[in-house]
Amino acid sequence: MNKQIACLLAASFLTAFTAVEDARAENLADRWAARHARGMSWHSQYYHTATGLPVALVVPPTAHMQTRWGWGVAQNTMTPIYHQFRRSYPGGGADYGAEGLMMPTPIHPSHTDQFGVNYIRGPY
């Protein structure tokens, strides 16, 4: 009986310790993403053809990586999704609609970045 209780206590301790470590790692990943997001724009240099603005595709908050596809050799990459959508999002920036700052989708696109759709993680 004592061995069973000791095994049960050891298993519960390991489960709790693993959950705390997972929470710390996730918190660290979120802090790292927020730090990178402060220094970069959430959109690429292309706008979506239908809207004339870059489009934010909101993905689940647990999504942390995206695959970016390119036509050609060695242009496919996996990159982190840094930006987090907040409910208090203030709206578009001053560069929207400014002439010459953003480009339309080319007639023959060669990368998925050129479509003007950008991944942003959803709110928690």
Residue pairs with C-beta under 8 A, 6 or more apart in sequence:
29 64
30 84
33 64
33 80
33 81
33 82
33 83
33 84
33 121
34 82
34 84
36 80
36 82
37 82
37 83
37 84
40 82
42 54
42 56
42 83
42 118
42 120
43 54
43 56
43 116
43 118
44 54
44 113
44 114
44 116
44 118
45 102
45 103
46 54
46 102
46 103
46 104
46 105
46 113
46 114
46 115
46 116
47 53
47 54
47 102
47 103
47 104
47 116
48 54
48 55
48 105
48 115
48 116
48 117
49 104
49 105
49 116
51 116
52 97
53 92
53 96
53 97
53 116
54 102
54 116
54 117
54 118
55 116
55 117
55 118
56 85
56 118
56 120
57 117
57 118
57 119
57 120
58 85
58 120
58 121
58 122
59 66
59 81
59 119
59 120
59 121
59 122
60 121
60 122
61 84
61 121
61 122
61 123
61 124
63 81
63 119
63 121
64 80
64 81
64 121
65 78
65 79
65 80
65 81
66 78
66 79
66 80
66 81
66 119
67 76
67 77
67 78
68 76
68 77
68 78
68 79
68 111
68 112
68 113
69 75
69 76
69 111
69 112
70 76
70 77
70 110
70 111
70 112
71 109
71 110
71 111
72 110
75 110
75 111
81 119
81 120
81 121
83 118
83 120
83 121
84 120
84 121
84 123
85 120
85 121
85 122
85 123
86 123
87 123
95 101
95 102
96 102
105 114
105 115
105 116
106 114
109 115
